[in-house]
Each structure stands twice: as structure tokens, then as C-alpha cells.
């Protein structure tokens, strides 16, 4: 890398800049590097194709455009109809010094498969790069563009984008000082759901060697469900469910149609009434994802991939405390919802016995968090270990102090600690100001664990065994437990976690 931080990629040379967060100038960041062609025009709803080459040095000192998205959720990236559609871009944080062959961590952002980008301040890779990694963050198609069912086109275009980014890493990362033979793919929430899908995808086999998945949503859908969703979106947009008719629509028209579909969700019935976050998820049944990830892992399809996986203890509080409207007409309504989730009769009473002082909303939070994130995450680790895979499991229990502590160890609170970015806006909000020594120490330990796992496959505590689920609990004071036979786990033991 020369004095202008120019790196030669297969498509052409790119210029970077010293990361603003690098206090000693050791880390350089290249932003907005195209890894595939813009997925619009002739490439709309198609699998990604290679980015065009360019002459001269491409300036990569500013973030690239995010994928088209609305503002439905926390974490949405700024997007408007005037934003460039050349959104299949990635960022690389790497050492300024030439040479070396560092472990590589490829980050896939979350956002319910409908919002987000790899450019968020909390995802800045400087701290992890200073710990010895080359860090890559990826933008991929979201919402209908990435996961909507379009007849004659691949369903999981967002996953195919991620696979294209991993191929780019394989072919180019050595020029940034990274080792293409030592790649970890990592993500949180929808990013973690993407990670487990990549573990199950034949098309991603061999492109990475380790996987990190924080708060894995067990929310995946069948082709039939994806078709029903797309029929609703096409109807709202006023076009037939046909590739040409949909491709003629501007992205903002499809975003508006998605909003219309979501606005009518979850408002009626005898159970808990609440609007759905998203109507999109990875689609099981096509060539890029032929079987559910949990089933694929259970039969040993990814036993060669080391896994670090876990969840937060109060996942769902982020949503209900920060704006999701929830209407619960007594415990009978909550019981209806629990039954729909697969729990047996008496489950709400069992939760009540474990949390006798909890409000109805807090019981809903507990059940919903377990249903969407917690049980799937731990079951995935156990399935991987049962067939000989290396699996390390954690629970993040550190408590947010904002809003009088109502958020607890909520969804996404782990992110600034794992990246070491406690000065990001998200961290400052969730930590309720400047982080104290306890928070700082937790961040140092989590950055160390991620870095060690990416380098060696061992984060620093014992792996899950077929006879015992070893749990690392991240907190101001960490702990380690053997066995996970809690009352909550017993309630979910026989509940199938299948695509809906």
C-alpha cells in the first residue's frame, strides 16, 4: 500500500484513507468498493454479476450508497429516490503497512432484512483491525429487492449478494493484507440469520471457515409463503406478479407497497395485536437454500465451520420499549399467541411462575424473545456440536442503563461491545452516556474474544459438548455455566422451529 493508500483489486485500483478512529494512523479504510454490478436495469431481481472494471484510481474515501430502504426500523440508512442504485459495495479496514496475512472478518449487518447498511458507526472496523484482523462490511439487497418472490428469478438475492461479496474477498483480500484462507463471516440479527443460511448454502461452501452469529432469528419462510407475500406487494403496487411488470416500478414504489402490506399486519384476532417488523426473510426451498439451516447443520453439512453463537437475555425489549405498539387483552390473548408459536397449554402460566412480578408486556417480551432469537440460537449451537462441529455459545446479560433500565440486555446492545465502539451514538444512548470502566472492560474482553476466534477458532472458553451446553455469560463480571436445562428451555424443547 503506497502513500496514497492505493490497493490494486481485480477490477482496478482503489484509494483509501486513514481511518478517522485510528489514533496512530495504523489502520486504513477503503469504502464503497463495488463487488458486483448495480442490481437494477437489466440486472433487476437477478443474481449478482461481477462489477465492471475501471481505468485509473477509484476514490474510495467515502461511504457507498445503501440499498433502497424505508425508515420502518431503528438502524435504517438514509435513502431517497435520488440515491445511487450502485449499492452492492463493501468497506475494508486493514493495516496501513504493506504485507502480512491477517485473519479476515466479513460483517453482514442486521435490520430485519429490510433496513441497514455496513456503514453504521457501530460497525466501524477500526478497533477490530487494531486487534489484528482485516475487517470487511457488506451492503446487500434488502426487502423485496433482496428477498421478494419474483417468478423466474432467484428468491434469495440478498444471500446471493453476500456470496458474491465473499467471492470478492477470496479474490482480492490478500492485496489488503488479509488471508483468504482464514475468513470468518459474522452478523447480528438478520445478519446472523444470513450467516446460518450461508452455512447451509451449497453456493457458499468453501468461501469462509468460521462463523459468528449474534441473536439468530429463526424466521425463515417457505416458497409458498414468499409467493403469498409477493402477491400482496404486487397487488398494493397495482401490477401483476410478473418480473417485467415489477422491474418497471421504481424502488420507492415497491417500498411503499411493502409499507401498505405491513400496515395491515397483526391488527386483528384473539391473540396479541402488534404490527409485524417485516414480511421478508430467507426463502427455503431453492438452489441457494435447499433446506432449513437448522436441519442442514444437524446432518453435518457445516461441521467443518467453527461457530460462535449466542443471544441477549432481554432481546425483545428493544422493540416494545422503543415504539412497537402492543395490545394485549389479558393473559388469555397472550396464551393464544403462545399457542401460535408452538408452545403447549399452560406455557403462559409457566412463564408467570418464573417471572411473578412481570407485566403482561414483559411476559410478551420474554416469550417473543425466546421464540424469535433465543431458542433458535442455542438450538443451533447444540445441533452443530451434536454432529462434531466446533460450537461456542454465549449469553449477553449486561444491562443498558438508559430509560431507567427498562431496555435491559436488549437486542443490539451487544454490538458496540463486540466492535469496541462505545463512543458510537447507539452505545452512548444504550449506555446512558459515557461508558464506565465496567462497560469498557466488557468491550475489551469481547473484542479479544472475536479476534481470537477469527484467528484460531477458539474465543477463550470451552465449546458446547454433546452432553452439556457450556454457556459464557457476558456481563460486567462474566461467568461460565455448564448445562442449560432451565425451565424456559424445557418449555421450548419439543417446539418445531420450521420455516413458516
TIZATI-966996 format. One record per residue (C-alpha): z, x negated, y negated; residue in one letter. Coordinates in nm, 3 decimals, m for minus. Example, Ala and Ser with C-alpha at 12.3 -4.5 7.8 and 13.67 -1.06 7.14 Angstrom:
% TIZATI-966996
[atom [0.780,m1.230,0.450],"a"];
[atom [0.714,m1.367,0.106],"s"];
END
This chain:
% TIZATI-966996
[atom [0.000,0.000,0.000],"x"];
[atom [m0.109,m0.159,m0.329],"x"];
[atom [0.045,m0.149,m0.675],"x"];
[atom [m0.108,0.194,m0.740],"x"];
[atom [0.033,0.324,m0.412],"x"];
[atom [m0.312,0.386,m0.269],"x"];
[atom [m0.339,0.465,0.102],"x"];
[atom [m0.669,0.498,0.286],"x"];
[atom [m0.690,0.809,0.504],"x"];
[atom [m0.976,0.916,0.731],"x"];
[atom [m1.105,1.146,0.454],"x"];
[atom [m1.073,0.900,0.169],"x"];
[atom [m0.814,0.701,m0.029],"x"];
[atom [m0.519,0.880,m0.191],"x"];
[atom [m0.297,0.769,m0.477],"x"];
[atom [0.076,0.843,m0.472],"x"];
[atom [0.372,0.769,m0.694],"x"];
[atom [0.730,0.652,m0.659],"x"];
[atom [0.946,0.946,m0.562],"x"];
[atom [1.150,1.063,m0.863],"x"];
[atom [1.451,1.082,m0.631],"x"];
[atom [1.415,0.723,m0.513],"x"];
[atom [1.673,0.537,m0.718],"x"];
[atom [1.549,0.190,m0.625],"x"];
[atom [1.177,0.270,m0.600],"x"];
[atom [1.159,0.208,m0.226],"x"];
[atom [1.009,0.549,m0.143],"x"];
[atom [0.661,0.666,m0.241],"x"];
[atom [0.539,1.026,m0.221],"x"];
[atom [0.180,1.144,m0.179],"x"];
[atom [0.146,1.517,m0.249],"x"];
[atom [m0.123,1.776,m0.188],"x"];
[atom [m0.327,1.578,0.066],"x"];
[atom [m0.582,1.812,0.231],"x"];
[atom [m0.553,1.812,0.609],"x"];
[atom [m0.807,2.095,0.658],"x"];
[atom [m1.070,2.274,0.452],"x"];
[atom [m0.974,2.566,0.229],"x"];
[atom [m0.932,2.867,0.466],"x"];
[atom [m1.140,3.106,0.258],"x"];
[atom [m1.505,3.187,0.213],"x"];
[atom [m1.684,3.104,0.537],"x"];
[atom [m1.351,2.988,0.688],"x"];
[atom [m1.156,3.311,0.618],"x"];
[atom [m0.948,3.419,0.921],"x"];
[atom [m1.097,3.132,1.127],"x"];
[atom [m0.932,2.838,1.297],"x"];
[atom [m0.891,2.546,1.055],"x"];
[atom [m1.172,2.296,1.022],"x"];
[atom [m1.143,1.934,0.901],"x"];
[atom [m1.111,1.871,0.530],"x"];
[atom [m1.422,1.732,0.361],"x"];
[atom [m1.429,1.364,0.276],"x"];
[atom [m1.425,1.243,m0.083],"x"];
[atom [m1.553,0.948,m0.281],"x"];
[atom [m1.322,0.746,m0.499],"x"];
[atom [m0.945,0.765,m0.506],"x"];
[atom [m0.795,1.115,m0.491],"x"];
[atom [m0.494,1.163,m0.716],"x"];
[atom [m0.205,1.292,m0.503],"x"];
[atom [0.079,1.265,m0.751],"x"];
[atom [0.132,1.640,m0.800],"x"];
[atom [0.208,1.922,m0.553],"x"];
[atom [m0.087,2.101,m0.397],"x"];
[atom [m0.133,2.479,m0.412],"x"];
[atom [0.081,2.702,m0.190],"x"];
[atom [m0.070,2.958,0.045],"x"];
[atom [m0.122,3.308,m0.100],"x"];
[atom [0.208,3.498,m0.100],"x"];
[atom [0.409,3.760,m0.280],"x"];
[atom [0.761,3.748,m0.416],"x"];
[atom [0.932,3.951,m0.144],"x"];
[atom [1.191,3.693,m0.040],"x"];
[atom [1.409,3.410,m0.163],"x"];
[atom [1.210,3.089,m0.135],"x"];
[atom [0.872,3.230,m0.239],"x"];
[atom [0.649,2.970,m0.403],"x"];
[atom [0.480,3.054,m0.736],"x"];
[atom [0.139,3.201,m0.657],"x"];
[atom [m0.110,3.407,m0.856],"x"];
[atom [m0.475,3.510,m0.812],"x"];
[atom [m0.563,3.209,m1.030],"x"];
[atom [m0.404,2.961,m0.787],"x"];
[atom [m0.646,2.737,m0.599],"x"];
[atom [m0.714,2.855,m0.245],"x"];
[atom [m0.733,2.497,m0.115],"x"];
[atom [m0.385,2.545,0.032],"x"];
[atom [m0.397,2.354,0.362],"x"];
[atom [m0.228,2.046,0.222],"x"];
[atom [0.065,1.825,0.310],"x"];
[atom [0.303,1.576,0.148],"x"];
[atom [0.413,1.235,0.276],"x"];
[atom [0.726,1.037,0.182],"x"];
[atom [0.701,0.679,0.301],"x"];
[atom [0.823,0.326,0.227],"x"];
[atom [0.658,0.153,m0.067],"x"];
[atom [0.649,m0.176,0.125],"x"];
[atom [0.344,m0.227,0.344],"x"];
[atom [0.364,m0.242,0.721],"x"];
[atom [0.621,m0.104,0.961],"x"];
[atom [0.609,0.167,1.221],"x"];
[atom [0.878,0.420,1.135],"x"];
[atom [0.964,0.741,1.322],"x"];
[atom [0.784,1.041,1.173],"x"];
[atom [0.937,1.381,1.093],"x"];
[atom [0.695,1.667,1.023],"x"];
[atom [0.861,1.959,0.840],"x"];
[atom [0.746,2.321,0.873],"x"];
[atom [0.900,2.544,0.608],"x"];
[atom [1.051,2.886,0.668],"x"];
[atom [1.010,3.214,0.480],"x"];
[atom [0.970,3.495,0.737],"x"];
[atom [0.607,3.390,0.790],"x"];
[atom [0.519,3.542,0.450],"x"];
[atom [0.651,3.308,0.176],"x"];
[atom [0.731,2.943,0.108],"x"];
[atom [0.572,2.600,0.083],"x"];
[atom [0.650,2.243,0.177],"x"];
[atom [0.711,2.154,m0.189],"x"];
[atom [1.052,2.312,m0.242],"x"];
[atom [1.313,2.078,m0.393],"x"];
[atom [1.542,2.130,m0.096],"x"];
[atom [1.265,1.992,0.131],"x"];
[atom [1.219,1.669,m0.064],"x"];
[atom [1.195,1.397,0.200],"x"];
[atom [1.322,1.103,m0.007],"x"];
[atom [1.671,1.085,0.140],"x"];
[atom [1.542,1.102,0.498],"x"];
[atom [1.278,0.840,0.418],"x"];
[atom [1.553,0.616,0.282],"x"];
[atom [1.726,0.663,0.618],"x"];
[atom [1.423,0.511,0.791],"x"];
[atom [1.176,0.795,0.853],"x"];
[atom [0.829,0.880,0.728],"x"];
[atom [0.854,1.247,0.630],"x"];
[atom [0.566,1.496,0.616],"x"];
[atom [0.589,1.855,0.489],"x"];
[atom [0.313,2.106,0.553],"x"];
[atom [0.168,2.416,0.386],"x"];
[atom [0.010,2.667,0.626],"x"];
[atom [m0.140,3.016,0.603],"x"];
[atom [0.117,3.295,0.566],"x"];
[atom [0.130,3.671,0.606],"x"];
[atom [m0.190,3.846,0.706],"x"];
[atom [m0.397,3.533,0.633],"x"];
[atom [m0.195,3.337,0.888],"x"];
[atom [m0.074,3.590,1.145],"x"];
[atom [m0.253,3.922,1.095],"x"];
[atom [m0.465,4.051,1.383],"x"];
[atom [m0.833,4.038,1.289],"x"];
[atom [m1.079,4.144,1.564],"x"];
[atom [m1.283,3.850,1.687],"x"];
[atom [m1.064,3.588,1.514],"x"];
[atom [m0.763,3.390,1.641],"x"];
[atom [m0.431,3.565,1.582],"x"];
[atom [m0.204,3.268,1.516],"x"];
[atom [m0.398,3.097,1.240],"x"];
[atom [m0.077,2.972,1.080],"x"];
[atom [0.017,2.794,1.403],"x"];
[atom [m0.334,2.652,1.430],"x"];
[atom [m0.294,2.515,1.077],"x"];
[atom [0.027,2.341,1.184],"x"];
[atom [m0.150,2.195,1.487],"x"];
[atom [m0.428,2.069,1.259],"x"];
[atom [m0.163,1.903,1.040],"x"];
[atom [m0.014,1.734,1.348],"x"];
[atom [m0.360,1.605,1.439],"x"];
[atom [m0.390,1.468,1.086],"x"];
[atom [m0.056,1.292,1.136],"x"];
[atom [m0.176,1.145,1.465],"x"];
[atom [m0.489,1.008,1.300],"x"];
[atom [m0.352,0.897,0.960],"x"];
[atom [0.021,0.838,0.956],"x"];
[atom [0.001,0.472,1.060],"x"];
[atom [m0.156,0.399,0.720],"x"];
[atom [0.168,0.526,0.560],"x"];
[atom [0.388,0.311,0.784],"x"];
[atom [0.461,0.580,1.042],"x"];
[atom [0.442,0.562,1.421],"x"];
[atom [0.200,0.825,1.562],"x"];
[atom [0.365,0.773,1.899],"x"];
[atom [0.707,0.882,1.771],"x"];
[atom [0.666,1.218,1.595],"x"];
[atom [0.932,1.486,1.556],"x"];
[atom [0.831,1.835,1.447],"x"];
[atom [1.108,2.022,1.265],"x"];
[atom [1.165,2.355,1.094],"x"];
[atom [1.414,2.622,0.995],"x"];
[atom [1.390,3.000,1.029],"x"];
[atom [1.019,3.086,1.052],"x"];
[atom [0.961,2.711,1.061],"x"];
[atom [1.189,2.690,1.365],"x"];
[atom [1.006,2.984,1.522],"x"];
[atom [0.688,2.786,1.466],"x"];
[atom [0.844,2.479,1.629],"x"];
[atom [0.930,2.660,1.953],"x"];
[atom [0.583,2.816,1.957],"x"];
[atom [0.433,2.468,1.922],"x"];
[atom [0.646,2.358,2.217],"x"];
[atom [0.483,2.638,2.419],"x"];
[atom [0.128,2.596,2.288],"x"];
[atom [m0.121,2.413,2.510],"x"];
[atom [m0.313,2.316,2.197],"x"];
[atom [m0.015,2.124,2.053],"x"];
[atom [0.068,1.934,2.372],"x"];
[atom [0.098,1.560,2.311],"x"];
[atom [0.098,1.585,1.931],"x"];
[atom [0.476,1.545,1.899],"x"];
[atom [0.757,1.401,2.107],"x"];
[atom [1.074,1.565,1.973],"x"];
[atom [1.160,1.896,1.811],"x"];
[atom [1.426,2.014,1.565],"x"];
[atom [1.476,2.389,1.526],"x"];
[atom [1.739,2.535,1.291],"x"];
[atom [1.806,2.910,1.316],"x"];
[atom [1.525,3.008,1.552],"x"];
[atom [1.418,3.372,1.504],"x"];
[atom [1.343,3.536,1.836],"x"];
[atom [1.099,3.760,1.654],"x"];
[atom [0.758,3.739,1.820],"x"];
[atom [0.510,4.017,1.882],"x"];
[atom [0.250,4.122,2.136],"x"];
[atom [m0.119,4.156,2.061],"x"];
[atom [m0.080,4.535,2.071],"x"];
[atom [0.195,4.526,1.808],"x"];
[atom [m0.007,4.287,1.592],"x"];
[atom [m0.302,4.527,1.612],"x"];
[atom [m0.087,4.822,1.503],"x"];
[atom [0.044,4.626,1.205],"x"];
[atom [m0.307,4.525,1.103],"x"];
[atom [m0.430,4.882,1.132],"x"];
[atom [m0.161,4.980,0.882],"x"];
[atom [m0.254,4.698,0.646],"x"];
[atom [m0.626,4.777,0.666],"x"];
[atom [m0.555,5.145,0.600],"x"];
[atom [m0.340,5.058,0.299],"x"];
[atom [m0.619,4.832,0.171],"x"];
[atom [m0.878,5.106,0.222],"x"];
[atom [m1.104,4.913,0.461],"x"];
[atom [m1.174,4.926,0.836],"x"];
[atom [m1.003,4.678,1.065],"x"];
[atom [m1.306,4.452,1.080],"x"];
[atom [m1.336,4.083,0.996],"x"];
[atom [m1.616,4.119,0.740],"x"];
[atom [m1.451,4.407,0.555],"x"];
[atom [m1.116,4.229,0.539],"x"];
[atom [m1.274,3.898,0.437],"x"];
[atom [m1.436,4.074,0.140],"x"];
[atom [m1.090,4.150,m0.001],"x"];
[atom [m0.922,3.912,m0.244],"x"];
[atom [m0.593,3.773,m0.108],"x"];
[atom [m0.392,3.971,m0.362],"x"];
[atom [m0.537,4.296,m0.228],"x"];
[atom [m0.410,4.217,0.120],"x"];
[atom [m0.072,4.111,m0.022],"x"];
[atom [m0.047,4.449,m0.196],"x"];
[atom [m0.138,4.628,0.128],"x"];
[atom [0.132,4.435,0.313],"x"];
[atom [0.386,4.539,0.048],"x"];
[atom [0.285,4.901,0.099],"x"];
[atom [0.337,4.873,0.475],"x"];
[atom [0.676,4.707,0.431],"x"];
[atom [0.790,4.959,0.171],"x"];
[atom [0.771,5.236,0.431],"x"];
[atom [0.966,5.049,0.700],"x"];
[atom [1.316,5.121,0.825],"x"];
[atom [1.395,5.407,0.589],"x"];
[atom [1.434,5.689,0.838],"x"];
[atom [1.602,5.756,1.171],"x"];
[atom [1.956,5.777,1.303],"x"];
[atom [2.029,5.405,1.300],"x"];
[atom [2.096,5.163,1.016],"x"];
[atom [1.837,5.210,0.740],"x"];
[atom [1.704,4.891,0.585],"x"];
[atom [1.364,4.764,0.473],"x"];
[atom [1.206,4.504,0.701],"x"];
[atom [1.156,4.150,0.567],"x"];
[atom [0.816,4.103,0.724],"x"];
[atom [0.567,4.267,0.953],"x"];
[atom [0.421,3.938,1.075],"x"];
[atom [0.528,3.695,1.347],"x"];
[atom [0.367,3.467,1.605],"x"];
[atom [0.149,3.670,1.842],"x"];
[atom [0.197,3.613,2.215],"x"];
[atom [m0.098,3.651,2.450],"x"];
[atom [m0.382,3.446,2.306],"x"];
[atom [m0.504,3.098,2.397],"x"];
[atom [m0.291,2.921,2.136],"x"];
[atom [0.028,3.101,2.254],"x"];
[atom [m0.036,3.246,2.601],"x"];
[atom [0.330,3.317,2.689],"x"];
[atom [0.661,3.362,2.508],"x"];
[atom [0.817,3.025,2.417],"x"];
[atom [1.142,3.105,2.596],"x"];
[atom [0.953,3.171,2.919],"x"];
[atom [0.735,2.863,2.875],"x"];
[atom [1.038,2.640,2.822],"x"];
[atom [1.224,2.799,3.115],"x"];
[atom [0.942,2.698,3.351],"x"];
[atom [0.947,2.341,3.218],"x"];
[atom [0.634,2.346,3.001],"x"];
[atom [0.803,2.132,2.733],"x"];
[atom [1.061,1.942,2.939],"x"];
[atom [0.915,1.613,2.809],"x"];
[atom [1.006,1.708,2.449],"x"];
[atom [1.361,1.628,2.333],"x"];
[atom [1.516,1.922,2.145],"x"];
[atom [1.777,1.954,1.871],"x"];
[atom [1.850,2.323,1.805],"x"];
[atom [2.121,2.538,1.652],"x"];
[atom [2.217,2.813,1.410],"x"];
[atom [2.459,2.902,1.132],"x"];
[atom [2.766,3.113,1.205],"x"];
[atom [2.705,3.377,0.935],"x"];
[atom [2.325,3.389,0.935],"x"];
[atom [2.264,3.743,0.812],"x"];
[atom [2.496,3.741,0.514],"x"];
[atom [2.230,3.570,0.302],"x"];
[atom [2.014,3.880,0.316],"x"];
[atom [2.262,4.163,0.273],"x"];
[atom [2.468,3.985,0.007],"x"];
[atom [2.162,3.887,m0.194],"x"];
[atom [1.979,4.214,m0.222],"x"];
[atom [1.873,4.368,0.108],"x"];
[atom [1.959,4.738,0.086],"x"];
[atom [2.151,4.854,0.394],"x"];
[atom [2.253,5.215,0.460],"x"];
[atom [2.496,5.273,0.750],"x"];
[atom [2.618,5.626,0.815],"x"];
[atom [2.923,5.525,1.016],"x"];
[atom [2.969,5.336,1.341],"x"];
[atom [2.754,5.590,1.527],"x"];
[atom [2.450,5.476,1.325],"x"];
[atom [2.539,5.113,1.394],"x"];
[atom [2.565,5.195,1.765],"x"];
[atom [2.210,5.340,1.760],"x"];
[atom [2.080,5.018,1.608],"x"];
[atom [2.275,4.808,1.859],"x"];
[atom [2.117,5.006,2.143],"x"];
[atom [1.770,4.950,1.999],"x"];
[atom [1.846,4.579,2.001],"x"];
[atom [1.920,4.599,2.372],"x"];
[atom [2.299,4.599,2.369],"x"];
[atom [2.483,4.825,2.609],"x"];
[atom [2.701,5.120,2.517],"x"];
[atom [3.032,5.007,2.373],"x"];
[atom [2.890,4.694,2.207],"x"];
[atom [2.993,4.801,1.856],"x"];
[atom [3.346,4.865,1.978],"x"];
[atom [3.345,4.519,2.133],"x"];
[atom [3.235,4.364,1.804],"x"];
[atom [3.502,4.569,1.628],"x"];
[atom [3.769,4.429,1.861],"x"];
[atom [3.656,4.075,1.776],"x"];
[atom [3.642,4.146,1.401],"x"];
[atom [3.902,4.420,1.344],"x"];
[atom [3.907,4.384,0.964],"x"];
[atom [3.528,4.375,0.920],"x"];
[atom [3.347,4.635,0.713],"x"];
[atom [3.053,4.826,0.862],"x"];
[atom [2.815,4.598,0.673],"x"];
[atom [2.986,4.288,0.809],"x"];
[atom [2.962,4.423,1.165],"x"];
[atom [2.594,4.485,1.097],"x"];
[atom [2.566,4.126,0.971],"x"];
[atom [2.727,3.990,1.287],"x"];
[atom [2.513,4.195,1.524],"x"];
[atom [2.191,4.133,1.330],"x"];
[atom [2.251,3.759,1.301],"x"];
[atom [2.320,3.732,1.672],"x"];
[atom [2.014,3.942,1.755],"x"];
[atom [1.769,3.762,1.530],"x"];
[atom [1.886,3.400,1.533],"x"];
[atom [2.199,3.304,1.723],"x"];
[atom [2.144,3.421,2.080],"x"];
[atom [1.782,3.309,2.088],"x"];
[atom [1.870,2.962,1.958],"x"];
[atom [2.142,2.894,2.215],"x"];
[atom [1.947,3.054,2.499],"x"];
[atom [1.650,2.833,2.416],"x"];
[atom [1.869,2.522,2.439],"x"];
[atom [2.015,2.636,2.771],"x"];
[atom [1.672,2.719,2.918],"x"];
[atom [1.540,2.377,2.816],"x"];
[atom [1.838,2.195,2.970],"x"];
[atom [1.823,2.400,3.291],"x"];
[atom [1.483,2.251,3.382],"x"];
[atom [1.574,1.894,3.296],"x"];
[atom [1.484,1.890,2.928],"x"];
[atom [1.698,1.700,2.678],"x"];
[atom [1.864,1.960,2.452],"x"];
[atom [2.131,1.913,2.187],"x"];
[atom [2.295,2.222,2.038],"x"];
[atom [2.490,2.278,1.716],"x"];
[atom [2.651,2.549,1.505],"x"];
[atom [2.673,2.509,1.130],"x"];
[atom [3.006,2.652,1.013],"x"];
[atom [3.057,2.504,0.666],"x"];
[atom [3.132,2.780,0.416],"x"];
[atom [2.949,2.850,0.093],"x"];
[atom [3.194,2.889,m0.195],"x"];
[atom [2.972,3.093,m0.424],"x"];
[atom [3.021,3.467,m0.479],"x"];
[atom [3.388,3.434,m0.383],"x"];
[atom [3.286,3.303,m0.042],"x"];
[atom [3.100,3.616,0.064],"x"];
[atom [2.797,3.420,0.192],"x"];
[atom [2.998,3.211,0.439],"x"];
[atom [2.787,2.984,0.660],"x"];
[atom [2.479,3.186,0.572],"x"];
[atom [2.115,3.142,0.665],"x"];
[atom [1.960,2.834,0.497],"x"];
[atom [2.293,2.683,0.385],"x"];
[atom [2.234,2.401,0.636],"x"];
[atom [1.907,2.290,0.471],"x"];
[atom [2.032,2.086,0.173],"x"];
[atom [2.277,1.909,0.403],"x"];
[atom [2.014,1.813,0.662],"x"];
[atom [1.778,1.684,0.391],"x"];
[atom [2.058,1.526,0.186],"x"];
[atom [1.951,1.720,m0.123],"x"];
[atom [2.281,1.856,m0.252],"x"];
[atom [2.152,1.840,m0.609],"x"];
[atom [1.875,2.096,m0.543],"x"];
[atom [1.905,2.435,m0.708],"x"];
[atom [1.969,2.604,m0.374],"x"];
[atom [2.252,2.363,m0.293],"x"];
[atom [2.412,2.391,m0.636],"x"];
[atom [2.409,2.770,m0.603],"x"];
[atom [2.542,2.781,m0.246],"x"];
[atom [2.800,2.507,m0.306],"x"];
[atom [2.905,2.683,m0.629],"x"];
[atom [2.845,2.376,m0.842],"x"];
[atom [2.873,2.005,m0.792],"x"];
[atom [2.933,1.922,m0.425],"x"];
[atom [3.272,1.769,m0.349],"x"];
[atom [3.350,1.483,m0.110],"x"];
[atom [3.371,1.719,0.186],"x"];
[atom [3.022,1.853,0.131],"x"];
[atom [2.887,1.503,0.058],"x"];
[atom [3.033,1.368,0.380],"x"];
[atom [2.880,1.653,0.582],"x"];
[atom [2.538,1.583,0.430],"x"];
[atom [2.564,1.214,0.517],"x"];
[atom [2.650,1.297,0.877],"x"];
[atom [2.369,1.549,0.915],"x"];
[atom [2.109,1.316,0.762],"x"];
[atom [2.232,1.049,1.001],"x"];
[atom [2.203,1.283,1.300],"x"];
[atom [1.849,1.395,1.210],"x"];
[atom [1.740,1.035,1.153],"x"];
[atom [1.894,0.915,1.479],"x"];
[atom [1.738,1.199,1.675],"x"];
[atom [1.393,1.136,1.526],"x"];
[atom [1.425,0.766,1.605],"x"];
[atom [1.581,0.777,1.951],"x"];
[atom [1.612,1.137,2.073],"x"];
[atom [1.994,1.125,2.052],"x"];
[atom [2.170,1.282,1.748],"x"];
[atom [2.509,1.139,1.840],"x"];
[atom [2.682,1.391,2.066],"x"];
[atom [2.644,1.493,2.434],"x"];
[atom [2.347,1.700,2.541],"x"];
[atom [2.364,2.051,2.686],"x"];
[atom [2.408,2.037,3.064],"x"];
[atom [2.301,2.300,3.316],"x"];
[atom [2.670,2.365,3.384],"x"];
[atom [2.801,2.350,3.025],"x"];
[atom [2.668,2.428,2.677],"x"];
[atom [2.804,2.144,2.465],"x"];
[atom [2.832,2.261,2.103],"x"];
[atom [2.855,2.036,1.798],"x"];
[atom [3.013,2.235,1.514],"x"];
[atom [2.909,2.107,1.172],"x"];
[atom [3.182,2.165,0.914],"x"];
[atom [3.385,1.978,0.656],"x"];
[atom [3.563,1.849,0.966],"x"];
[atom [3.327,1.852,1.264],"x"];
[atom [3.428,1.944,1.617],"x"];
[atom [3.283,1.940,1.966],"x"];
[atom [3.333,2.202,2.236],"x"];
[atom [3.221,2.224,2.597],"x"];
[atom [3.123,2.565,2.723],"x"];
[atom [3.006,2.867,2.527],"x"];
[atom [3.149,3.159,2.723],"x"];
[atom [3.250,3.357,2.415],"x"];
[atom [3.291,3.733,2.409],"x"];
[atom [2.978,3.760,2.192],"x"];
[atom [2.769,3.566,2.443],"x"];
[atom [2.889,3.799,2.718],"x"];
[atom [2.760,4.100,2.523],"x"];
[atom [2.411,3.948,2.499],"x"];
[atom [2.399,3.797,2.847],"x"];
[atom [2.158,4.048,3.002],"x"];
[atom [1.965,4.148,2.689],"x"];
[atom [1.598,4.050,2.725],"x"];
[atom [1.460,3.853,2.430],"x"];
[atom [1.098,3.951,2.473],"x"];
[atom [0.814,3.993,2.221],"x"];
[atom [0.817,4.338,2.069],"x"];
END
